[in-house]
């Protein structure tokens, strides 16, 4: 599944982005194929871009030479920046680094609050009103995508009416740490889809009245999953 892209994309000059030195950079070589994570060491307008060289124990081919083309991608704040450049020089001293051709333009994608990433989280939905006498809650649901602002929950029946409030409970893994998320949500829309066994109801819910801990958990998880979907992390949230 791919990220449901709802990004603001535009082209800018590298000097306009004010990237921080030391930012991690995902480097992919076209031919011979290879990829590794480097650090941005510096850049000079019309001079070049300097990044750290791959480590000796990386899986990058020793056949990569000056003149090869490289795709570079980095995440800075809520932006994904990418460009293609030619390797101009490779140095071993005083440390390993590469100098690449300075790009005329760089693509910038801003991650919006409602940019959704696909997930498959088993969840529980309970009534927001503790005094409610509803007998059909709590109920299990599958969270199929999530964003900073809300989520999509899949159930075999409708939860209720637009505007109804619930508590969503699910467990997420951030790096190697399990976190339990308990978030109040408001039902914003319901859509049905047909499957072999009948119909499924997709519920779009909005996070409401989140405490600071819940906001941090959601933000960390969403950005982690975005990096997984864009090829910067593996499925366990570890650097590739």
C-alpha positions as CSV (number, residue, x, y, z in Angstrom):
1,X,0.0,0.0,0.0
2,X,1.2,3.4,-0.8
3,X,1.0,6.6,1.2
4,X,-2.3,8.4,0.3
5,X,-0.4,11.4,-0.9
6,X,-2.0,14.7,0.1
7,X,1.2,16.7,-0.1
8,X,2.1,20.2,-1.1
9,X,4.8,19.8,-3.7
10,X,6.9,22.5,-5.3
11,X,10.3,23.1,-6.8
12,X,12.8,25.3,-5.0
13,X,16.4,26.1,-5.0
14,X,18.6,24.3,-2.4
15,X,19.7,27.6,-0.9
16,X,16.1,28.5,-0.2
17,X,15.4,25.4,2.0
18,X,17.8,26.3,4.8
19,X,18.6,22.6,5.4
20,X,20.5,21.8,8.6
21,X,24.1,20.5,8.3
22,X,24.1,17.0,9.8
23,X,20.6,16.1,8.4
24,X,20.4,12.4,7.4
25,X,20.2,11.9,3.6
26,X,18.9,8.8,1.8
27,X,21.2,8.2,-1.2
28,X,20.2,5.8,-4.0
29,X,22.5,5.1,-6.9
30,X,20.9,4.2,-10.2
31,X,23.6,2.1,-11.8
32,X,25.2,0.0,-10.4
33,X,22.3,-0.1,-7.9
34,X,23.1,0.8,-4.3
35,X,21.7,2.8,-1.4
36,X,22.8,4.0,2.0
37,X,22.1,6.7,4.5
38,X,24.6,9.6,4.7
39,X,24.8,13.0,6.4
40,X,24.6,16.3,4.8
41,X,28.0,17.9,5.4
42,X,27.5,21.2,3.4
43,X,26.6,22.8,0.1
44,X,27.7,25.8,-1.9
45,X,25.7,27.5,-4.6
46,X,27.0,26.4,-8.0
47,X,29.8,24.7,-6.1
48,X,28.5,21.4,-5.0
49,X,26.9,19.3,-2.3
50,X,29.0,17.4,0.2
51,X,27.7,14.3,1.9
52,X,29.4,11.6,4.0
53,X,30.6,8.5,2.1
54,X,29.1,5.0,2.7
55,X,30.8,3.1,5.4
56,X,33.1,0.2,4.6
57,X,30.6,-2.4,5.9
58,X,27.6,-1.0,3.9
59,X,26.1,-2.9,1.0
60,X,27.0,-0.2,-1.5
61,X,28.9,-1.5,-4.5
62,X,32.6,-0.6,-4.8
63,X,31.9,-0.1,-8.6
64,X,30.2,3.2,-7.9
65,X,32.4,5.8,-9.4
66,X,32.6,9.5,-10.1
67,X,30.1,10.3,-12.8
68,X,27.4,8.0,-11.5
69,X,24.0,9.6,-10.9
70,X,22.5,9.6,-7.4
71,X,19.0,10.3,-6.0
72,X,19.1,12.1,-2.7
73,X,16.1,12.4,-0.3
74,X,16.0,13.9,3.1
75,X,13.3,14.7,5.7
76,X,13.6,18.0,7.4
77,X,10.9,19.0,9.8
78,X,7.6,18.4,8.0
79,X,9.3,18.5,4.6
80,X,10.6,15.8,2.2
81,X,13.3,17.2,-0.1
82,X,14.7,15.3,-3.1
83,X,16.9,15.8,-6.1
84,X,19.1,13.9,-8.6
85,X,22.7,14.8,-8.9
86,X,26.0,13.5,-10.4
87,X,28.9,12.3,-8.2
88,X,31.8,14.7,-9.0
89,X,34.5,13.6,-6.5
90,X,35.0,10.8,-4.0
91,X,37.5,11.4,-1.1
92,X,39.0,9.1,1.5
93,X,41.0,11.7,3.4
94,X,40.8,13.3,5.9
95,X,37.6,11.3,6.1
96,X,35.3,9.6,3.6
97,X,33.0,12.1,1.7
98,X,31.5,12.7,-1.7
99,X,31.0,15.9,-3.6
100,X,28.0,16.0,-5.9
101,X,26.9,18.4,-8.5
102,X,24.9,21.3,-7.2
103,X,21.2,20.9,-8.2
104,X,19.5,23.7,-10.1
105,X,16.2,22.7,-8.4
106,X,15.1,20.5,-5.6
107,X,11.6,19.0,-5.1
108,X,10.0,19.9,-1.7
109,X,6.9,18.1,-0.3
110,X,5.3,19.4,2.8
111,X,3.6,16.8,4.9
112,X,0.2,18.2,5.7
113,X,-1.7,17.5,8.9
114,X,-4.2,15.2,7.0
115,X,-1.6,13.3,5.0
116,X,-2.6,9.7,5.7
117,X,-0.4,6.6,6.0
118,X,-1.7,3.1,5.7
119,X,-1.6,0.9,8.8
120,X,-3.3,-2.3,10.1
121,X,-3.8,-1.7,13.8
122,X,-6.3,-3.8,15.8
123,X,-8.2,-1.3,17.9
124,X,-11.1,-1.0,20.3
125,X,-13.8,1.6,20.2
126,X,-15.8,2.6,23.3
127,X,-18.4,5.1,24.1
128,X,-17.3,8.6,25.0
129,X,-20.1,9.0,27.6
130,X,-19.3,6.8,30.6
131,X,-23.0,7.0,31.6
132,X,-24.2,5.6,28.3
133,X,-26.3,2.5,28.3
134,X,-25.2,1.3,24.9
135,X,-24.8,-2.5,24.9
136,X,-23.0,-2.7,21.5
137,X,-19.8,-1.0,22.8
138,X,-16.9,-1.6,23.2
139,X,-16.3,-3.1,19.8
140,X,-13.2,-4.2,17.9
141,X,-12.2,-2.3,14.8
142,X,-9.3,-2.3,12.3
143,X,-7.5,1.1,11.9
144,X,-6.6,1.1,8.2
145,X,-5.0,4.5,8.0
146,X,-3.9,7.3,10.3
147,X,-2.8,10.9,10.1
148,X,-2.0,13.7,12.6
149,X,-5.6,14.7,12.6
150,X,-7.6,11.5,12.5
151,X,-7.9,7.9,11.4
152,X,-10.1,5.5,9.4
153,X,-11.7,2.6,11.3
154,X,-13.1,-0.4,9.5
155,X,-16.0,-2.4,11.1
156,X,-18.7,-4.8,9.9
157,X,-21.4,-2.3,11.0
158,X,-21.9,1.4,11.5
159,X,-20.9,2.9,14.8
160,X,-23.4,5.7,14.8
161,X,-24.2,9.1,13.5
162,X,-21.8,11.9,12.3
163,X,-20.9,13.9,15.3
164,X,-21.0,11.0,17.8
165,X,-17.9,10.8,20.0
166,X,-16.0,7.7,21.1
167,X,-12.7,6.6,22.7
168,X,-10.2,4.9,20.4
169,X,-7.7,2.5,22.0
170,X,-4.9,0.9,20.1
171,X,-1.3,-0.1,20.5
172,X,1.5,1.3,18.3
173,X,5.2,0.6,18.2
174,X,7.6,3.5,17.9
175,X,11.1,2.2,17.3
176,X,11.3,-0.7,19.7
177,X,8.9,0.8,22.3
178,X,5.2,-0.2,22.6
179,X,2.8,2.6,23.3
180,X,-0.9,2.4,24.2
181,X,-2.9,5.2,22.6
182,X,-6.2,6.2,24.2
183,X,-7.7,9.0,22.1
184,X,-11.1,10.7,22.1
185,X,-12.4,10.9,18.5
186,X,-15.4,12.3,16.7
187,X,-17.2,10.5,13.9
188,X,-17.0,12.6,10.7
189,X,-18.2,10.3,7.9
190,X,-19.1,6.7,7.2
191,X,-18.7,4.9,3.9
192,X,-19.5,1.3,2.9
193,X,-17.5,-1.1,0.7
194,X,-18.4,-4.5,-0.5
195,X,-16.3,-7.6,0.3
196,X,-16.9,-11.3,-0.3
197,X,-18.3,-11.8,3.2
198,X,-20.7,-8.8,2.9
199,X,-20.2,-5.1,3.6
200,X,-17.6,-3.2,5.6
201,X,-18.1,0.3,7.0
202,X,-15.2,2.7,6.9
203,X,-15.5,5.4,9.6
204,X,-13.5,8.6,9.3
205,X,-12.8,9.9,12.8
206,X,-11.1,13.1,13.9
207,X,-8.9,13.3,17.0
208,X,-10.4,15.8,19.5
209,X,-9.2,17.1,22.9
210,X,-5.9,15.2,22.8
211,X,-3.5,15.6,25.8
212,X,0.1,16.3,25.1
213,X,1.3,12.7,25.5
214,X,-1.2,11.5,23.0
215,X,-0.3,14.2,20.5
216,X,3.4,13.2,20.8
217,X,2.6,9.5,20.4
218,X,0.5,10.1,17.3
219,X,3.0,12.5,15.7
220,X,5.9,10.1,16.3
221,X,4.0,7.1,14.9
222,X,2.7,8.9,11.8
223,X,6.1,10.3,10.9
224,X,7.7,6.9,11.5
225,X,5.2,5.2,9.2
226,X,5.6,7.9,6.6
227,X,9.4,7.2,6.6
228,X,8.6,3.4,6.2
229,X,6.3,4.1,3.2
230,X,8.9,6.4,1.5
231,X,11.7,3.8,1.9
232,X,13.7,5.5,4.7
233,X,12.9,3.0,7.4
234,X,12.1,-0.7,7.4
235,X,8.8,-2.2,8.7
236,X,10.2,-2.2,12.3
237,X,11.0,1.4,12.2
238,X,14.8,0.8,11.8
239,X,17.0,2.6,9.4
240,X,17.7,0.7,6.2
